[in-house]
Amino acid sequence: MEDLLIKVQSAFHDAFDVTPQLVSLDTGPDDIPGWDSVGHLALATTLESTFAVSFDVDELMEMENVREIVRILKSKLNGA
């Protein structure tokens, strides 16, 4: 899970130009400047590219914080 979080932190850096180490499982939109609806789509695109996955609308709506992003990615990467 730590490797997954490191890649997610890197995606946040790419999408929002934030220091990766400042992104934790408890990080939410209020903690990241620019994580609004447009930023959410930019982040999703970055995550899709980084992990070679695609998100559906329901998954995008569930991505309310980093913990949920990691949960969804783990599910997709494990083929669940």
Secondary structure, DSSP 8 states (H G I E B T S, - for coil): -HHHHHHHHHHHHHHH---GGG--TT--GGGSTT-SHHHHHHHHHHHHHHHT----HHHHHH-SSHHHHHHHHHHHHTT-
